[in-house]
């Protein structure tokens, strides 16, 4: 069975480049995998070294995090549904193919041994969850090869929504499940143009998923409006931006089941319940009005949207991750000159106004001409970032995610969206297919189909103070003479980086003590001995999760001195500093009772 680990750190906000800091804790965390709970009985007096592994393929780690980085609340333990075409090939990273459950906001998955993902035959499934206090979650996962994959899913907390979203949580009266009429207005939040209004006509009866009437005296509504031009809301868009389970109005697969790419003009998530039952249908249509930001790029024209433009409307079935075409909506002006998208619906879900383009299957909206991005930056800015193509108004189009950016780095997009103007931006690596604020560097506007190449300059901060670190990992079974080599996911969280709106996470996948996939940089070594560099003076704490048990240290500070690694639960270690080489030698030992 593989283990999942995460670490938290706290840094001085004045420091930058937190990705390198994260590498230390990620590797330090590897030793926690020694808490595995299965060992083979050795002969008396003989120590065995176990290379722990499982019959799995393509490990996938999903992290569910509050889209509002300033909220103290985070998703904890909750049930998850796996649906879609290849759901039968998905298992918990440990072998269970049922009772999928996220813990502490993490869901480690993998494919079964008989799965054979490839670019021509991808494995696709949907992950959905309904967490109390949060908007519904649905995420499409597509796997094209037997390698590690990380999906970062932002969730919207109704009580603390992120910037770029507007939330309405309200209760209106019903009489035996019938509304006397109600108008639900979402407030306009600071820094956000978009708003929405929903009208329930008098005499409208609430119906469940089967179309049966719901007898109730009150209707509870939780509605979220997502801005199309706010990068802080992008990571929380339900369903993501590259869905594969998409059908037209007649129920036929769009693009033969191959992925399409959404370019959004706005999304509205509507969730209603009555007497504890989810409202899914109405006896007559409700009226929906979405106010749009005029600084939204029309993907077809390449210009800002205007009255008379049309945009396709899609609805999302959250349990299956399926998007369905609801036809086109024509943008109009209201009496105040605002741009409005009006439509009616007799069912509830997420409604997304999206243009689209596709590469595989039956390509459309695509230019098969490569775009080369040449990056110029100082050594102080080298690190892991997202390099993405966005519209002039920062709507996501395509990206190179987890790119190790350095001076002279070259990023090549083999194909680009067919749009009149776009730009390339560098933003914090967020493990998700969307840019995130702040945008750290950007090009000017250009036509991606004819540009060919573009230069992108990234400024250089001061070089931080680093300490060389050698980590020696020792693990043993407390009841048997057995050594273990680690396998599984290892990851860390950098609180200071999150406070600076930087990427707070670094992940790696290790098999038999060897780092095979690292979403970070500067790691060398294997078999329990690793060399890295970390920031002098930063504070960290780490914890591990294995078989429903958490292990952790107390907060400690990395410094050029000898110290004892403070143990809170099951982790012991010491650090010896060598001034001549500016090296901190850390030896960590972990004891677990093996079966």
SEPA-19547 format. One record per residue (C-alpha): residue in one letter; x, y, z. Coordinates in pm, whole numbers. Example, Ala and Ser with C-alpha at 12.3 -4.5 7.8 and 13.67 -1.06 7.14 Angstrom:
<nodes>
{A, {1230, -450, 780}}
{S, {1367, -106, 714}}
</nodes>
This chain:
<nodes>
{X, {0, 0, 0}}
{X, {128, 345, -90}}
{X, {122, 640, 144}}
{X, {18, 999, 102}}
{X, {202, 1278, 280}}
{X, {182, 1651, 307}}
{X, {389, 1919, 478}}
{X, {326, 2276, 576}}
{X, {585, 2548, 600}}
{X, {588, 2908, 707}}
{X, {830, 3156, 551}}
{X, {923, 3517, 587}}
{X, {692, 3698, 340}}
{X, {985, 3904, 219}}
{X, {1141, 3597, 63}}
{X, {1066, 3478, -283}}
{X, {1125, 3157, -479}}
{X, {944, 2939, -229}}
{X, {943, 2643, -465}}
{X, {1304, 2561, -367}}
{X, {1209, 2570, -2}}
{X, {932, 2324, -65}}
{X, {1172, 2071, -213}}
{X, {1334, 2014, 126}}
{X, {1014, 1925, 301}}
{X, {899, 1706, 19}}
{X, {1212, 1493, 52}}
{X, {1208, 1501, 429}}
{X, {857, 1373, 406}}
{X, {970, 1069, 213}}
{X, {1087, 905, 527}}
{X, {732, 899, 651}}
{X, {650, 633, 400}}
{X, {842, 401, 630}}
{X, {522, 383, 829}}
{X, {391, 121, 588}}
{X, {191, -149, 761}}
{X, {294, -464, 579}}
{X, {624, -657, 593}}
{X, {738, -1009, 510}}
{X, {860, -1213, 807}}
{X, {1244, -1243, 798}}
{X, {1460, -1526, 914}}
{X, {1596, -1485, 1265}}
{X, {1878, -1231, 1283}}
{X, {1864, -1135, 913}}
{X, {1767, -783, 812}}
{X, {1569, -756, 488}}
{X, {1535, -451, 266}}
{X, {1186, -425, 115}}
{X, {1112, -243, -211}}
{X, {748, -158, -144}}
{X, {521, -120, -448}}
{X, {168, -205, -564}}
{X, {6, -330, -880}}
{X, {-110, 11, -994}}
{X, {-58, 242, -1287}}
{X, {-64, 615, -1344}}
{X, {-94, 751, -988}}
{X, {-320, 1055, -971}}
{X, {-332, 1289, -673}}
{X, {-628, 1524, -640}}
{X, {-602, 1808, -391}}
{X, {-920, 1989, -293}}
{X, {-846, 2334, -152}}
{X, {-1048, 2638, -60}}
{X, {-1037, 2872, -359}}
{X, {-1016, 3160, -112}}
{X, {-654, 3150, 6}}
{X, {-742, 3382, 295}}
{X, {-1002, 3150, 448}}
{X, {-903, 2942, 750}}
{X, {-1142, 2665, 645}}
{X, {-1036, 2377, 422}}
{X, {-1217, 2067, 295}}
{X, {-1155, 1770, 526}}
{X, {-1285, 1415, 489}}
{X, {-1568, 1358, 244}}
{X, {-1712, 1095, 11}}
{X, {-1627, 1110, -358}}
{X, {-1801, 963, -663}}
{X, {-1605, 824, -958}}
{X, {-1810, 808, -1277}}
{X, {-1762, 826, -1651}}
{X, {-1647, 605, -1933}}
{X, {-1349, 445, -1759}}
{X, {-1460, 459, -1395}}
{X, {-1411, 81, -1361}}
{X, {-1036, 128, -1417}}
{X, {-997, 367, -1122}}
{X, {-899, 267, -769}}
{X, {-782, 427, -449}}
{X, {-402, 429, -443}}
{X, {-388, 110, -240}}
{X, {-630, -113, -425}}
{X, {-988, -30, -323}}
{X, {-1225, 13, -618}}
{X, {-1520, 130, -407}}
{X, {-1596, 364, -117}}
{X, {-1383, 646, -256}}
{X, {-1314, 898, 18}}
{X, {-1094, 1206, 35}}
{X, {-909, 1266, 360}}
{X, {-776, 1603, 476}}
{X, {-866, 1731, 130}}
{X, {-655, 1475, -58}}
{X, {-764, 1192, -286}}
{X, {-484, 958, -406}}
{X, {-602, 752, -702}}
{X, {-441, 522, -956}}
{X, {-544, 295, -1240}}
{X, {-586, -79, -1211}}
{X, {-316, -308, -1350}}
{X, {-515, -388, -1666}}
{X, {-547, -23, -1771}}
{X, {-347, 80, -2077}}
{X, {-368, 459, -2117}}
{X, {-220, 611, -2432}}
{X, {-264, 929, -2638}}
{X, {-478, 736, -2887}}
{X, {-675, 557, -2614}}
{X, {-689, 783, -2308}}
{X, {-848, 681, -1980}}
{X, {-1112, 935, -1879}}
{X, {-1324, 956, -1565}}
{X, {-1505, 1214, -1355}}
{X, {-1459, 1297, -988}}
{X, {-1749, 1464, -808}}
{X, {-1828, 1552, -448}}
{X, {-2081, 1746, -245}}
{X, {-1905, 1897, 57}}
{X, {-2124, 2068, 319}}
{X, {-2069, 2442, 308}}
{X, {-1911, 2438, -39}}
{X, {-2038, 2461, -396}}
{X, {-2066, 2126, -580}}
{X, {-1742, 1986, -721}}
{X, {-1686, 1802, -1046}}
{X, {-1356, 1742, -1223}}
{X, {-1276, 1550, -1540}}
{X, {-947, 1359, -1533}}
{X, {-785, 1234, -1854}}
{X, {-480, 1006, -1846}}
{X, {-278, 939, -2162}}
{X, {26, 755, -2020}}
{X, {147, 555, -1723}}
{X, {296, 842, -1527}}
{X, {213, 1058, -1228}}
{X, {-50, 1329, -1255}}
{X, {-165, 1596, -1012}}
{X, {-498, 1778, -1024}}
{X, {-553, 2079, -801}}
{X, {-926, 2147, -749}}
{X, {-1041, 2477, -602}}
{X, {-1368, 2469, -409}}
{X, {-1589, 2768, -333}}
{X, {-1691, 2812, 30}}
{X, {-2033, 2976, 43}}
{X, {-1941, 3176, 355}}
{X, {-1600, 3289, 224}}
{X, {-1603, 3298, -157}}
{X, {-1283, 3388, -343}}
{X, {-1239, 3708, -538}}
{X, {-1406, 3683, -875}}
{X, {-1711, 3499, -740}}
{X, {-2042, 3619, -601}}
{X, {-2252, 3402, -368}}
{X, {-2616, 3410, -261}}
{X, {-2737, 3177, 15}}
{X, {-3103, 3235, 93}}
{X, {-3433, 3070, 190}}
{X, {-3771, 3150, 33}}
{X, {-4117, 3018, 130}}
{X, {-4305, 2735, -40}}
{X, {-4659, 2609, 5}}
{X, {-4668, 2230, -28}}
{X, {-4364, 2256, -253}}
{X, {-4506, 2534, -472}}
{X, {-4355, 2882, -496}}
{X, {-4566, 3196, -491}}
{X, {-4289, 3357, -694}}
{X, {-3941, 3474, -597}}
{X, {-3660, 3688, -736}}
{X, {-3308, 3592, -631}}
{X, {-3045, 3862, -688}}
{X, {-2677, 3788, -649}}
{X, {-2486, 4085, -507}}
{X, {-2216, 4261, -706}}
{X, {-1887, 4210, -526}}
{X, {-1607, 4463, -514}}
{X, {-1380, 4433, -817}}
{X, {-1633, 4223, -1006}}
{X, {-1871, 4345, -1277}}
{X, {-2074, 4025, -1310}}
{X, {-2402, 3968, -1127}}
{X, {-2698, 3737, -1183}}
{X, {-3071, 3720, -1122}}
{X, {-3302, 3419, -1105}}
{X, {-3680, 3452, -1122}}
{X, {-3913, 3175, -1007}}
{X, {-4261, 3235, -1144}}
{X, {-4572, 3199, -924}}
{X, {-4712, 2846, -924}}
{X, {-4376, 2678, -993}}
{X, {-4358, 2335, -829}}
{X, {-4029, 2190, -701}}
{X, {-3939, 1848, -845}}
{X, {-3669, 1596, -755}}
{X, {-3430, 1410, -988}}
{X, {-3708, 1169, -1093}}
{X, {-3953, 1449, -1162}}
{X, {-4159, 1379, -851}}
{X, {-4309, 1665, -654}}
{X, {-4137, 1770, -330}}
{X, {-4370, 1861, -45}}
{X, {-4191, 2132, 149}}
{X, {-4250, 2470, 314}}
{X, {-3918, 2635, 226}}
{X, {-3669, 2648, -61}}
{X, {-3298, 2678, 22}}
{X, {-3084, 2825, -256}}
{X, {-2704, 2838, -285}}
{X, {-2593, 3017, -602}}
{X, {-2242, 3105, -718}}
{X, {-2158, 3339, -1007}}
{X, {-1806, 3293, -1150}}
{X, {-1629, 3574, -1334}}
{X, {-1479, 3476, -1669}}
{X, {-1195, 3727, -1644}}
{X, {-1084, 3677, -1283}}
{X, {-797, 3429, -1258}}
{X, {-870, 3376, -889}}
{X, {-1204, 3217, -979}}
{X, {-1071, 3002, -1264}}
{X, {-932, 2728, -1041}}
{X, {-1277, 2674, -892}}
{X, {-1474, 2652, -1218}}
{X, {-1681, 2330, -1191}}
{X, {-1586, 2074, -1453}}
{X, {-1263, 2239, -1564}}
{X, {-1188, 2373, -1910}}
{X, {-1097, 2060, -2109}}
{X, {-1396, 1824, -2078}}
{X, {-1429, 1499, -2270}}
{X, {-1784, 1400, -2176}}
{X, {-1970, 1654, -2390}}
{X, {-2295, 1599, -2581}}
{X, {-2508, 1811, -2813}}
{X, {-2878, 1889, -2767}}
{X, {-2972, 1556, -2929}}
{X, {-2750, 1359, -2690}}
{X, {-2473, 1282, -2940}}
{X, {-2107, 1298, -2838}}
{X, {-1936, 1623, -2938}}
{X, {-1605, 1570, -3118}}
{X, {-1636, 1192, -3092}}
{X, {-1570, 1191, -2718}}
{X, {-1236, 1366, -2757}}
{X, {-1157, 1664, -2537}}
{X, {-1265, 2013, -2631}}
{X, {-1136, 2335, -2479}}
{X, {-1378, 2582, -2323}}
{X, {-1326, 2958, -2337}}
{X, {-1573, 3097, -2087}}
{X, {-1780, 3413, -2081}}
{X, {-1926, 3332, -1738}}
{X, {-2057, 3046, -1524}}
{X, {-2346, 3018, -1281}}
{X, {-2380, 2730, -1031}}
{X, {-2733, 2689, -894}}
{X, {-2807, 2447, -611}}
{X, {-3149, 2429, -445}}
{X, {-3305, 2196, -190}}
{X, {-3643, 2157, -22}}
{X, {-3711, 1946, 288}}
{X, {-3363, 1795, 254}}
{X, {-3422, 1684, -107}}
{X, {-3225, 1826, -398}}
{X, {-3440, 2023, -642}}
{X, {-3346, 1916, -995}}
{X, {-3647, 2017, -1203}}
{X, {-3934, 2266, -1207}}
{X, {-4291, 2235, -1326}}
{X, {-4229, 2542, -1545}}
{X, {-3908, 2717, -1654}}
{X, {-3727, 2963, -1431}}
{X, {-3575, 3277, -1583}}
{X, {-3199, 3337, -1554}}
{X, {-3021, 3664, -1630}}
{X, {-2640, 3689, -1620}}
{X, {-2471, 4029, -1632}}
{X, {-2138, 3994, -1816}}
{X, {-1812, 4186, -1794}}
{X, {-1770, 4395, -2113}}
{X, {-1395, 4326, -2094}}
{X, {-1452, 3963, -2190}}
{X, {-1295, 3842, -2513}}
{X, {-1522, 3684, -2774}}
{X, {-1317, 3385, -2890}}
{X, {-1473, 3395, -3237}}
{X, {-1416, 3764, -3312}}
{X, {-1113, 3823, -3091}}
{X, {-1273, 4146, -2969}}
{X, {-1454, 4236, -2649}}
{X, {-1809, 4105, -2634}}
{X, {-2094, 4333, -2739}}
{X, {-2469, 4325, -2779}}
{X, {-2566, 4095, -3067}}
{X, {-2282, 3848, -3008}}
{X, {-2384, 3486, -2957}}
{X, {-2223, 3245, -2714}}
{X, {-2305, 2874, -2666}}
{X, {-2469, 2773, -2336}}
{X, {-2374, 2444, -2169}}
{X, {-2517, 2267, -1865}}
{X, {-2318, 2036, -1637}}
{X, {-2452, 1722, -1471}}
{X, {-2233, 1725, -1162}}
{X, {-2268, 1355, -1076}}
{X, {-2134, 1241, -1414}}
{X, {-1928, 1538, -1529}}
{X, {-2126, 1550, -1853}}
{X, {-2170, 1880, -2034}}
{X, {-2474, 1921, -2259}}
{X, {-2541, 2188, -2519}}
{X, {-2838, 2410, -2434}}
{X, {-2815, 2609, -2759}}
{X, {-2687, 2960, -2820}}
{X, {-2757, 3273, -2618}}
{X, {-2758, 3618, -2777}}
{X, {-2604, 3893, -2564}}
{X, {-2829, 4197, -2522}}
{X, {-2823, 4535, -2347}}
{X, {-3049, 4605, -2051}}
{X, {-3200, 4947, -1979}}
{X, {-2876, 5057, -1815}}
{X, {-2659, 4954, -2109}}
{X, {-2518, 4649, -1932}}
{X, {-2441, 4334, -2130}}
{X, {-2685, 4058, -2037}}
{X, {-2723, 3688, -2123}}
{X, {-3082, 3572, -2068}}
{X, {-3208, 3213, -2083}}
{X, {-3474, 2987, -1932}}
{X, {-3432, 2642, -1781}}
{X, {-3652, 2372, -1629}}
{X, {-3362, 2192, -1461}}
{X, {-3083, 2286, -1222}}
{X, {-2708, 2246, -1259}}
{X, {-2406, 2458, -1350}}
{X, {-2461, 2674, -1658}}
{X, {-2154, 2785, -1851}}
{X, {-2136, 3032, -2139}}
{X, {-1850, 2895, -2349}}
{X, {-1697, 2910, -2691}}
{X, {-1476, 2611, -2765}}
{X, {-1191, 2478, -2977}}
{X, {-1045, 2131, -3021}}
{X, {-721, 1967, -3130}}
{X, {-789, 1591, -3130}}
{X, {-1071, 1411, -3308}}
{X, {-1226, 1666, -3541}}
{X, {-1016, 1979, -3486}}
{X, {-1179, 2319, -3503}}
{X, {-1075, 2665, -3390}}
{X, {-712, 2551, -3401}}
{X, {-398, 2658, -3589}}
{X, {-147, 2377, -3633}}
{X, {145, 2617, -3641}}
{X, {388, 2601, -3349}}
{X, {451, 2895, -3119}}
{X, {796, 2921, -2960}}
{X, {828, 3119, -2637}}
{X, {1184, 3228, -2545}}
{X, {1215, 3318, -2176}}
{X, {1474, 3558, -2036}}
{X, {1515, 3578, -1659}}
{X, {1780, 3603, -1390}}
{X, {1894, 3310, -1176}}
{X, {1699, 3445, -880}}
{X, {1373, 3385, -1062}}
{X, {1438, 3031, -1180}}
{X, {1175, 2788, -1058}}
{X, {853, 2605, -1134}}
{X, {580, 2816, -1295}}
{X, {288, 2800, -1536}}
{X, {351, 2943, -1883}}
{X, {9, 2996, -2037}}
{X, {-161, 3146, -2340}}
{X, {-453, 3369, -2244}}
{X, {-689, 3611, -2415}}
{X, {-627, 3986, -2387}}
{X, {-860, 3971, -2084}}
{X, {-677, 3676, -1921}}
{X, {-925, 3402, -2015}}
{X, {-737, 3072, -2023}}
{X, {-659, 2921, -2365}}
{X, {-366, 2676, -2332}}
{X, {-62, 2625, -2116}}
{X, {263, 2454, -2020}}
{X, {210, 2365, -1655}}
{X, {486, 2302, -1405}}
{X, {751, 2442, -1639}}
{X, {1101, 2481, -1492}}
{X, {1158, 2840, -1599}}
{X, {1519, 2957, -1627}}
{X, {1719, 3199, -1837}}
{X, {1724, 3072, -2194}}
{X, {1426, 2842, -2139}}
{X, {1226, 2767, -2454}}
{X, {861, 2659, -2442}}
{X, {705, 2532, -2764}}
{X, {329, 2507, -2817}}
{X, {286, 2268, -3115}}
{X, {-59, 2410, -3192}}
{X, {-244, 2721, -3080}}
{X, {-602, 2845, -3065}}
{X, {-724, 3037, -3367}}
{X, {-790, 3376, -3214}}
{X, {-704, 3724, -3341}}
{X, {-503, 3827, -3033}}
{X, {-356, 3663, -2727}}
{X, {-60, 3692, -2491}}
{X, {169, 3458, -2298}}
{X, {194, 3497, -1921}}
{X, {404, 3349, -1642}}
{X, {213, 3281, -1321}}
{X, {253, 3072, -1009}}
{X, {243, 2697, -1067}}
{X, {-97, 2585, -937}}
{X, {-110, 2229, -1074}}
{X, {-431, 2311, -1258}}
{X, {-501, 2411, -1613}}
{X, {-563, 2779, -1545}}
{X, {-347, 3082, -1473}}
{X, {-354, 3220, -1121}}
{X, {-291, 3567, -987}}
{X, {-56, 3733, -968}}
{X, {65, 3733, -1326}}
{X, {440, 3766, -1283}}
{X, {536, 3849, -1643}}
{X, {361, 3879, -1978}}
{X, {419, 3950, -2345}}
{X, {239, 4204, -2556}}
{X, {-59, 4103, -2768}}
{X, {-3, 3905, -3088}}
{X, {-176, 3672, -3334}}
{X, {-77, 3317, -3231}}
{X, {-140, 3169, -3576}}
{X, {112, 3395, -3749}}
{X, {354, 3498, -3473}}
{X, {586, 3195, -3484}}
{X, {795, 3301, -3182}}
{X, {783, 3551, -2898}}
{X, {1021, 3668, -2624}}
{X, {912, 3689, -2260}}
{X, {1122, 3870, -1999}}
{X, {1094, 3778, -1631}}
{X, {1253, 4011, -1372}}
{X, {1516, 3896, -1122}}
{X, {1475, 3924, -742}}
{X, {1761, 3915, -491}}
{X, {1933, 3579, -446}}
{X, {1822, 3420, -115}}
{X, {2044, 3270, 156}}
{X, {2059, 2892, 111}}
{X, {2188, 2602, 319}}
{X, {2308, 2274, 166}}
{X, {2114, 1988, 319}}
{X, {2188, 1616, 319}}
{X, {1897, 1400, 431}}
{X, {1964, 1048, 557}}
{X, {1644, 850, 596}}
{X, {1637, 545, 823}}
{X, {1327, 336, 877}}
{X, {1266, 13, 1064}}
{X, {985, -209, 1185}}
{X, {965, -191, 1564}}
{X, {872, -558, 1590}}
{X, {1078, -707, 1305}}
{X, {1428, -668, 1167}}
{X, {1324, -516, 835}}
{X, {1425, -204, 645}}
{X, {1191, -36, 400}}
{X, {1239, 170, 84}}
{X, {970, 431, 20}}
{X, {711, 438, -257}}
{X, {423, 677, -306}}
{X, {321, 1043, -315}}
{X, {509, 1302, -112}}
{X, {404, 1664, -98}}
{X, {432, 1984, 104}}
{X, {246, 2305, 170}}
{X, {414, 2644, 205}}
{X, {194, 2874, 413}}
{X, {416, 3175, 350}}
{X, {401, 3123, -24}}
{X, {23, 3101, -9}}
{X, {10, 3431, 176}}
{X, {215, 3585, -104}}
{X, {-26, 3440, -364}}
{X, {251, 3207, -480}}
{X, {221, 2835, -543}}
{X, {207, 2672, -201}}
{X, {246, 2309, -305}}
{X, {527, 2087, -423}}
{X, {473, 1719, -502}}
{X, {681, 1417, -598}}
{X, {616, 1053, -672}}
{X, {874, 805, -543}}
{X, {903, 436, -630}}
{X, {1137, 205, -438}}
{X, {1324, 498, -293}}
{X, {1381, 665, -631}}
{X, {1219, 996, -727}}
{X, {1048, 923, -1057}}
{X, {828, 1230, -1097}}
{X, {912, 1558, -925}}
{X, {696, 1867, -948}}
{X, {977, 2080, -819}}
{X, {1350, 2122, -872}}
{X, {1689, 2072, -711}}
{X, {1647, 1714, -584}}
{X, {1921, 1453, -618}}
{X, {1985, 1115, -461}}
{X, {1804, 789, -398}}
{X, {1772, 495, -158}}
{X, {1694, 717, 139}}
{X, {1981, 966, 94}}
{X, {1909, 1297, -75}}
{X, {2083, 1631, -130}}
{X, {1893, 1959, -164}}
{X, {1917, 2329, -83}}
{X, {1680, 2514, 149}}
{X, {1632, 2867, 275}}
{X, {1812, 2977, 586}}
{X, {1574, 3080, 866}}
{X, {1250, 2940, 727}}
{X, {1003, 2756, 950}}
{X, {842, 2426, 858}}
{X, {616, 2159, 988}}
{X, {527, 1831, 823}}
{X, {280, 1554, 872}}
{X, {195, 1223, 710}}
{X, {-121, 1022, 658}}
{X, {-123, 643, 643}}
{X, {-409, 399, 700}}
{X, {-627, 670, 859}}
{X, {-352, 773, 1104}}
{X, {-168, 1108, 1097}}
{X, {198, 1151, 1194}}
{X, {364, 1490, 1232}}
{X, {644, 1703, 1367}}
{X, {623, 2028, 1555}}
{X, {733, 2350, 1387}}
{X, {1109, 2378, 1343}}
{X, {1341, 2637, 1191}}
{X, {1610, 2555, 939}}
{X, {1930, 2726, 1056}}
{X, {2310, 2675, 1044}}
{X, {2327, 2498, 1382}}
{X, {2282, 2160, 1547}}
{X, {1928, 2081, 1657}}
{X, {1684, 1800, 1726}}
{X, {1389, 1754, 1493}}
{X, {1090, 1810, 1724}}
{X, {859, 1510, 1720}}
{X, {485, 1539, 1771}}
{X, {389, 1191, 1655}}
{X, {621, 917, 1530}}
{X, {904, 1117, 1370}}
{X, {1247, 1153, 1534}}
{X, {1564, 1305, 1398}}
{X, {1870, 1521, 1450}}
{X, {2062, 1779, 1246}}
{X, {2439, 1837, 1253}}
{X, {2578, 2149, 1084}}
{X, {2919, 2163, 911}}
{X, {3027, 2525, 877}}
{X, {3310, 2452, 633}}
{X, {3075, 2323, 365}}
{X, {2763, 2509, 482}}
{X, {2590, 2172, 502}}
{X, {2321, 2056, 743}}
{X, {2324, 1676, 779}}
{X, {1982, 1558, 892}}
{X, {1926, 1199, 1002}}
{X, {1566, 1096, 1055}}
{X, {1441, 766, 1196}}
{X, {1088, 631, 1190}}
{X, {950, 333, 1374}}
{X, {631, 149, 1285}}
{X, {493, -185, 1389}}
{X, {481, -412, 1083}}
{X, {231, -691, 1041}}
</nodes>
